Amino acid sequence: MTSLKPKTTQTMKPATAAKKLGIYLNAAPAEFQEGVVSREELNALQAEPPAWLADLRRNGPHPRPVVAAKLGVSVSGLARGGVTEALTTAQIDALKEENPSWLERERALQAEVRKEAVRIKEKQEKQAAEQAAKGR
């Protein structure tokens, strides 16, 4: 005989929810930082972001993965360039405009990494096609 367990609500820490939302936790409201977030609450925040979330996504401060993506570099590249904290959209735009030598270097490195990833994927696809042709 199986007993029916009541369905439990899946919750997550604020840091996890902030990561999923792409926001910098320390810039979120205190009630978000101090509570737990249910899966339903997270889905609601993603579907219809409140003003504070929309503002954070638009103006920042942004967490390092978002800063890296906006600059077209890796998170490691940010660290090599000396960027270790969250930046606002205005600061990111200023960095893009200034285009320091480290940013140019990291963008070129990122472009090479992407090209290599495409080359490897194409090679693997070609090998898989050859294997499939042999198997017939």
Backbone as ProteinMPNN parsed JSONL, in Angstrom:
{"seq_chain_A": "MTSLKPKTTQTMKPATAAKKLGIYLNAAPAEFQEGVVSREELNALQAEPPAWLADLRRNGPHPRPVVAAKLGVSVSGLARGGVTEALTTAQIDALKEENPSWLERERALQAEVRKEAVRIKEKQEKQAAEQAAKGR", "coords_chain_A": {"N_chain_A": [[0.835, -1.167, 0.0], [0.646, 2.155, -0.919], [1.422, 5.313, 0.364], [0.051, 8.501, -0.065], [1.976, 11.241, -0.535], [2.012, 14.608, 0.524], [2.362, 17.135, -1.917], [5.381, 18.803, -2.093], [6.601, 22.129, -2.063], [8.964, 23.35, -4.267], [11.813, 25.075, -3.355], [14.297, 27.698, -3.398], [17.491, 29.145, -2.609], [18.027, 32.682, -2.214], [20.342, 33.497, -3.639], [20.601, 31.582, -5.649], [18.224, 31.985, -7.062], [18.663, 34.629, -7.913], [20.813, 34.229, -9.629], [19.576, 32.683, -11.616], [17.81, 34.581, -12.555], [19.543, 36.397, -13.582], [20.594, 38.588, -12.213], [22.316, 40.844, -9.965], [22.695, 39.88, -6.76], [23.143, 41.466, -4.403], [22.104, 43.901, -5.13], [19.426, 43.584, -5.215], [16.111, 43.943, -3.742], [15.735, 43.983, -0.125], [13.824, 42.165, 0.936], [13.812, 40.202, -1.024], [16.437, 39.265, -0.907], [16.555, 38.164, 1.659], [14.641, 36.166, 1.956], [13.227, 32.941, 0.972], [12.854, 31.568, -2.307], [10.243, 30.35, -4.164], [9.639, 27.917, -6.766], [7.401, 28.615, -8.234], [7.213, 31.346, -7.638], [9.59, 32.244, -8.813], [9.083, 31.643, -11.514], [6.944, 33.392, -11.918], [8.244, 35.848, -11.542], [9.943, 35.787, -13.743], [8.115, 35.687, -15.868], [6.484, 38.013, -15.593], [8.178, 40.527, -14.854], [8.678, 42.506, -11.929], [8.887, 46.084, -11.32], [11.356, 46.696, -9.999], [12.97, 44.534, -10.747], [13.017, 44.671, -13.545], [14.3, 47.144, -13.79], [16.808, 46.552, -12.614], [17.756, 44.643, -14.447], [17.934, 46.237, -16.713], [19.564, 48.499, -16.017], [21.474, 47.66, -14.17], [23.356, 47.266, -11.097], [25.186, 44.692, -12.791], [25.775, 41.138, -12.583], [28.975, 39.425, -12.796], [28.975, 37.352, -14.907], [27.011, 38.381, -16.652], [28.088, 40.886, -17.25], [30.407, 40.053, -18.581], [29.26, 38.785, -20.831], [27.982, 40.98, -22.047], [30.203, 42.455, -22.766], [31.446, 40.757, -24.47], [33.379, 38.895, -23.744], [35.091, 36.367, -21.737], [34.351, 35.303, -18.335], [36.705, 34.825, -17.002], [38.364, 36.37, -18.557], [37.488, 38.895, -17.84], [38.444, 38.998, -15.213], [41.202, 38.846, -15.708], [41.453, 41.309, -16.891], [41.116, 42.944, -14.755], [38.602, 43.503, -13.791], [36.572, 42.956, -11.238], [34.248, 43.301, -9.844], [30.653, 43.867, -9.764], [29.167, 45.64, -12.484], [27.541, 48.62, -13.701], [25.174, 49.309, -16.36], [25.887, 51.703, -17.589], [28.609, 51.884, -16.875], [29.576, 49.657, -18.247], [29.03, 50.409, -20.894], [30.74, 52.621, -21.033], [33.211, 51.343, -20.811], [33.183, 49.872, -23.191], [33.251, 51.967, -25.023], [35.69, 53.181, -24.388], [37.394, 51.052, -24.908], [39.777, 49.498, -23.899], [43.132, 48.107, -24.128], [43.273, 45.544, -22.967], [40.655, 44.653, -23.223], [40.275, 44.5, -25.986], [42.135, 42.472, -26.538], [41.06, 40.315, -25.055], [38.585, 40.018, -26.319], [39.425, 39.208, -28.853], [40.626, 36.791, -28.163], [38.377, 35.402, -27.214], [36.922, 35.224, -29.59], [38.573, 33.503, -31.026], [38.352, 31.199, -29.455], [35.652, 30.593, -29.845], [35.663, 30.089, -32.616], [37.278, 27.805, -32.673], [35.684, 26.039, -31.221], [33.529, 25.734, -32.985], [34.893, 24.528, -35.118], [35.669, 22.082, -33.96], [33.166, 20.974, -33.404], [32.129, 20.679, -35.989], [33.964, 18.837, -36.993], [33.413, 16.63, -35.351], [30.771, 16.115, -36.126], [31.177, 15.397, -38.781], [32.699, 13.066, -38.446], [30.796, 11.491, -37.149], [28.884, 11.255, -39.164], [30.375, 9.831, -41.048], [30.767, 7.448, -39.638], [28.12, 6.591, -39.443], [27.611, 6.149, -42.132], [29.304, 4.009, -42.651], [28.156, 2.078, -41.113], [25.893, 1.246, -42.439]], "CA_chain_A": [[0.0, 0.0, 0.0], [1.447, 3.372, -0.986], [0.791, 6.478, 0.976], [0.183, 9.695, -0.88], [2.684, 12.315, 0.159], [1.609, 15.92, 0.026], [3.355, 17.703, -2.823], [6.154, 19.874, -1.461], [6.958, 23.231, -2.937], [10.398, 23.461, -4.477], [12.307, 26.416, -3.051], [15.733, 27.899, -3.624], [18.085, 30.273, -1.911], [17.999, 33.907, -3.019], [21.495, 33.553, -4.549], [20.279, 30.737, -6.799], [17.184, 32.685, -7.821], [19.294, 35.784, -8.556], [21.606, 33.706, -10.739], [18.633, 32.289, -12.662], [17.22, 35.805, -13.09], [20.606, 37.197, -14.195], [20.752, 39.856, -11.493], [23.287, 40.914, -8.876], [21.905, 39.689, -5.549], [23.288, 42.574, -3.455], [21.335, 45.058, -5.588], [18.005, 43.248, -5.113], [15.49, 44.415, -2.492], [16.039, 43.202, 1.08], [12.893, 41.036, 1.093], [14.244, 39.15, -1.948], [17.709, 38.743, -0.401], [16.426, 37.499, 2.956], [13.671, 35.076, 1.948], [13.452, 31.863, 0.018], [12.062, 31.785, -3.51], [9.67, 29.1, -4.673], [9.689, 27.765, -8.213], [6.282, 29.399, -8.766], [7.59, 32.762, -7.537], [10.614, 32.488, -9.828], [8.398, 31.664, -12.815], [6.171, 34.636, -11.982], [9.207, 36.948, -11.733], [10.433, 35.721, -15.115], [7.021, 35.971, -16.793], [6.092, 39.413, -15.456], [9.12, 41.122, -13.898], [8.276, 43.754, -11.272], [9.689, 47.257, -11.709], [12.729, 46.612, -9.484], [13.707, 43.538, -11.527], [13.217, 45.242, -14.874], [15.31, 48.191, -13.641], [18.11, 45.9, -12.402], [18.183, 44.038, -15.71], [18.221, 47.29, -17.678], [20.613, 49.431, -15.606], [22.464, 47.035, -13.309], [24.606, 46.581, -11.428], [25.06, 43.361, -13.363], [26.778, 40.175, -12.106], [30.095, 39.253, -13.735], [28.65, 36.642, -16.162], [26.263, 39.281, -17.531], [29.068, 41.883, -17.705], [31.251, 39.384, -19.565], [28.478, 38.593, -22.051], [27.758, 42.287, -22.681], [31.478, 42.912, -23.321], [31.918, 39.784, -25.457], [34.563, 38.213, -23.228], [34.791, 35.361, -20.713], [34.468, 35.783, -16.949], [38.151, 34.809, -16.73], [38.915, 37.54, -19.249], [37.2, 40.058, -16.988], [39.385, 38.959, -14.093], [42.528, 39.224, -16.237], [41.4, 42.745, -17.169], [41.023, 43.673, -13.504], [37.207, 43.76, -13.427], [36.227, 41.917, -10.264], [32.968, 43.555, -9.203], [29.514, 44.113, -10.641], [29.193, 46.931, -13.171], [26.263, 49.106, -14.215], [25.121, 49.399, -17.82], [26.66, 52.894, -17.963], [30.031, 51.533, -16.763], [29.873, 48.728, -19.347], [29.056, 51.219, -22.115], [31.962, 53.436, -20.988], [34.318, 50.432, -21.124], [33.107, 49.581, -24.632], [33.681, 53.165, -25.73], [37.126, 53.345, -24.115], [38.022, 49.899, -25.551], [41.175, 49.348, -23.473], [43.864, 47.038, -24.826], [42.926, 44.222, -22.415], [39.348, 44.271, -23.759], [40.526, 44.067, -27.371], [42.838, 41.187, -26.462], [40.12, 39.29, -24.576], [37.586, 39.786, -27.375], [40.085, 38.404, -29.892], [40.777, 35.449, -27.596], [37.045, 34.798, -27.195], [36.58, 34.902, -30.976], [39.341, 32.295, -31.371], [37.743, 30.08, -28.72], [34.402, 30.26, -30.543], [36.019, 29.469, -33.901], [37.779, 26.464, -32.386], [34.524, 25.227, -30.815], [32.797, 25.415, -34.218], [35.713, 23.576, -35.873], [35.582, 20.779, -33.286], [31.802, 20.46, -33.596], [32.02, 20.235, -37.387], [34.772, 17.62, -37.116], [32.671, 15.549, -34.701], [29.618, 15.808, -36.971], [31.691, 14.703, -39.966], [33.056, 11.726, -38.013], [29.55, 10.76, -36.876], [28.282, 10.943, -40.471], [31.18, 8.752, -41.648], [30.447, 6.221, -38.882], [26.771, 6.178, -39.833], [27.692, 5.637, -43.504], [29.961, 2.708, -42.57], [27.247, 1.154, -40.435], [24.771, 0.871, -43.303]], "C_chain_A": [[0.889, 1.243, 0.0], [0.689, 4.517, -0.355], [1.031, 7.685, 0.082], [0.843, 10.792, -0.054], [2.162, 13.645, -0.363], [2.734, 16.493, -0.833], [4.066, 18.872, -2.139], [6.525, 20.915, -2.508], [8.479, 23.299, -3.043], [10.814, 24.909, -4.223], [13.802, 26.481, -3.312], [16.202, 29.101, -2.823], [18.02, 31.504, -2.815], [19.161, 33.993, -4.013], [21.23, 32.732, -5.809], [19.242, 31.42, -7.682], [17.779, 33.88, -8.567], [20.103, 35.342, -9.769], [20.703, 33.338, -11.911], [17.986, 33.507, -13.323], [18.256, 36.699, -13.775], [20.79, 38.551, -13.537], [21.807, 39.714, -10.401], [22.511, 40.912, -7.569], [21.964, 40.888, -4.609], [22.517, 43.827, -3.868], [19.835, 44.818, -5.508], [17.434, 43.786, -3.802], [15.758, 43.458, -1.336], [15.111, 42.003, 1.223], [13.231, 39.887, 0.147], [15.509, 38.474, -1.412], [17.543, 37.876, 0.84], [15.484, 36.303, 2.96], [14.118, 33.918, 1.083], [12.501, 32.092, -1.145], [11.545, 30.438, -3.987], [9.786, 29.084, -6.19], [8.578, 28.606, -8.861], [6.607, 30.896, -8.74], [8.624, 33.121, -8.602], [9.974, 32.572, -11.207], [7.596, 32.948, -12.99], [7.093, 35.84, -12.21], [9.732, 36.972, -13.165], [9.349, 36.115, -16.118], [6.624, 37.45, -16.78], [6.986, 40.079, -14.419], [8.565, 42.396, -13.265], [9.246, 44.873, -11.663], [11.134, 47.146, -11.246], [13.569, 45.636, -10.295], [13.992, 44.059, -12.932], [14.311, 46.313, -14.836], [16.709, 47.592, -13.453], [18.628, 45.287, -13.705], [18.604, 45.089, -16.725], [19.469, 48.091, -17.295], [21.716, 48.829, -14.749], [22.399, 47.572, -11.901], [24.361, 45.134, -11.845], [26.116, 42.423, -12.764], [27.832, 39.944, -13.198], [29.749, 38.453, -14.991], [27.881, 37.516, -17.159], [27.203, 40.354, -18.096], [29.939, 41.273, -18.799], [30.513, 39.215, -20.892], [28.27, 39.914, -22.784], [29.035, 42.824, -23.326], [32.034, 41.95, -24.373], [33.2, 39.092, -25.047], [34.132, 37.146, -22.233], [34.889, 35.998, -19.328], [35.944, 35.81, -16.547], [38.83, 36.014, -17.372], [38.663, 38.822, -18.466], [38.203, 40.134, -15.854], [40.785, 39.36, -14.553], [42.598, 40.714, -16.529], [41.245, 43.591, -15.913], [39.602, 44.018, -13.077], [36.757, 42.635, -12.506], [34.876, 42.144, -9.601], [31.882, 43.785, -10.253], [29.637, 45.512, -11.255], [27.787, 47.313, -13.613], [26.323, 49.137, -15.74], [25.95, 50.587, -18.299], [28.16, 52.604, -17.911], [30.447, 50.593, -17.895], [29.979, 49.498, -20.657], [30.322, 52.077, -22.18], [33.184, 52.573, -21.324], [34.351, 50.107, -22.608], [33.637, 50.755, -25.441], [35.188, 53.381, -25.597], [37.935, 52.274, -24.842], [39.502, 49.753, -25.184], [41.828, 48.136, -24.149], [43.511, 45.655, -24.287], [41.595, 43.721, -22.985], [39.48, 43.8, -25.207], [41.15, 42.677, -27.395], [41.879, 40.061, -26.07], [39.029, 38.997, -25.593], [38.168, 38.931, -28.488], [40.245, 36.965, -29.413], [39.435, 34.715, -27.599], [36.607, 34.404, -28.607], [37.311, 33.633, -31.424], [38.748, 31.059, -30.7], [36.465, 29.637, -29.421], [34.68, 29.579, -31.881], [36.479, 28.032, -33.695], [36.627, 25.536, -31.989], [33.709, 24.819, -32.039], [33.57, 24.373, -35.027], [35.603, 22.173, -35.28], [34.204, 20.161, -33.501], [31.631, 19.932, -35.016], [32.797, 18.942, -37.61], [34.029, 16.424, -36.525], [31.454, 15.143, -35.532], [30.045, 15.025, -38.208], [32.045, 13.257, -39.614], [31.811, 10.887, -37.741], [28.865, 10.36, -38.172], [29.05, 9.798, -41.152], [30.892, 7.42, -40.955], [29.077, 5.686, -39.292], [26.795, 5.563, -41.228], [28.337, 4.241, -43.518], [29.027, 1.655, -41.999], [26.122, 0.658, -41.3], [25.014, -0.405, -44.016]], "O_chain_A": [[1.788, 1.363, 0.833], [-0.522, 4.661, -0.523], [2.122, 7.849, -0.464], [0.33, 11.208, 0.985], [1.9, 13.789, -1.558], [3.912, 16.349, -0.507], [3.424, 19.81, -1.667], [6.732, 20.603, -3.68], [9.185, 23.304, -2.034], [10.251, 25.843, -4.794], [14.478, 25.459, -3.429], [15.412, 29.954, -2.418], [17.963, 31.379, -4.038], [18.985, 34.509, -5.116], [21.596, 33.145, -6.909], [19.371, 31.43, -8.906], [17.437, 34.119, -9.725], [20.084, 35.998, -10.811], [21.019, 33.641, -13.062], [17.655, 33.471, -14.508], [17.893, 37.649, -14.469], [21.102, 39.54, -14.2], [22.142, 38.609, -9.976], [21.752, 41.842, -7.296], [20.934, 41.291, -4.069], [22.301, 44.718, -3.047], [19.05, 45.744, -5.711], [18.18, 44.054, -2.861], [15.981, 42.266, -1.547], [15.566, 40.923, 1.598], [12.971, 38.726, 0.465], [15.63, 37.25, -1.462], [18.32, 36.943, 1.046], [15.529, 35.498, 3.89], [15.222, 33.907, 0.537], [11.463, 32.735, -0.988], [12.317, 29.501, -4.189], [10.004, 30.121, -6.816], [8.788, 29.229, -9.902], [6.316, 31.62, -9.692], [8.54, 34.182, -9.22], [10.288, 33.474, -11.983], [7.567, 33.526, -14.076], [6.761, 36.743, -12.978], [9.942, 38.042, -13.736], [9.631, 36.797, -17.103], [6.449, 38.06, -17.834], [6.616, 40.191, -13.251], [8.044, 43.265, -13.965], [10.292, 44.624, -12.263], [12.05, 47.463, -12.005], [14.757, 45.878, -10.512], [15.101, 43.897, -13.442], [15.147, 46.385, -15.737], [17.675, 48.061, -14.054], [19.812, 45.407, -14.021], [19.525, 44.863, -17.51], [20.331, 48.337, -18.138], [22.784, 49.424, -14.612], [21.45, 48.277, -11.557], [23.47, 44.454, -11.336], [27.229, 42.859, -12.469], [27.6, 40.235, -14.372], [30.193, 38.837, -16.073], [28.079, 37.403, -18.369], [27.124, 40.691, -19.278], [30.181, 41.905, -19.828], [31.077, 39.474, -21.956], [28.371, 39.964, -24.01], [28.972, 43.56, -24.311], [32.981, 42.286, -25.085], [34.019, 38.74, -25.895], [32.948, 37.028, -21.919], [35.438, 37.089, -19.169], [36.379, 36.714, -15.834], [39.752, 36.6, -16.804], [39.505, 39.718, -18.43], [38.748, 41.2, -15.564], [41.472, 40.122, -13.873], [43.665, 41.321, -16.431], [41.241, 44.82, -15.99], [39.412, 44.748, -12.104], [36.581, 41.498, -12.942], [34.398, 41.278, -8.869], [32.153, 43.882, -11.45], [30.145, 46.439, -10.625], [26.948, 46.45, -13.867], [27.395, 49.007, -16.332], [26.643, 50.486, -19.312], [28.903, 53.025, -18.797], [31.545, 50.72, -18.438], [30.901, 49.275, -21.441], [30.909, 52.242, -23.249], [34.083, 53.017, -22.037], [35.421, 50.069, -23.216], [34.372, 50.577, -26.412], [35.87, 53.719, -26.565], [39.029, 52.547, -25.336], [40.374, 49.867, -26.044], [41.142, 47.258, -24.672], [43.453, 44.692, -25.052], [41.419, 42.523, -23.206], [38.862, 42.811, -25.601], [40.744, 41.815, -28.174], [41.885, 38.99, -26.676], [38.592, 37.853, -25.721], [37.5, 38.039, -29.009], [40.024, 36.027, -30.178], [39.371, 33.537, -27.95], [35.986, 33.358, -28.792], [36.738, 32.792, -32.118], [38.655, 29.997, -31.315], [36.222, 28.44, -29.574], [34.012, 28.608, -32.239], [36.108, 27.143, -34.461], [36.606, 24.371, -32.385], [33.247, 23.681, -32.123], [32.973, 23.439, -35.563], [35.461, 21.194, -36.011], [34.091, 18.961, -33.752], [31.056, 18.863, -35.221], [32.34, 18.056, -38.332], [34.01, 15.342, -37.111], [31.141, 13.956, -35.632], [29.353, 14.1, -38.632], [31.74, 12.335, -40.37], [31.778, 9.701, -38.069], [28.325, 9.258, -38.278], [28.447, 8.911, -41.756], [30.785, 6.385, -41.613], [28.896, 4.48, -39.466], [26.098, 4.584, -41.493], [27.948, 3.39, -44.318], [29.103, 0.481, -42.362], [25.441, -0.292, -40.914], [24.162, -0.856, -44.782]]}, "name": "protein", "num_of_chains": 1, "seq": "MTSLKPKTTQTMKPATAAKKLGIYLNAAPAEFQEGVVSREELNALQAEPPAWLADLRRNGPHPRPVVAAKLGVSVSGLARGGVTEALTTAQIDALKEENPSWLERERALQAEVRKEAVRIKEKQEKQAAEQAAKGR"}
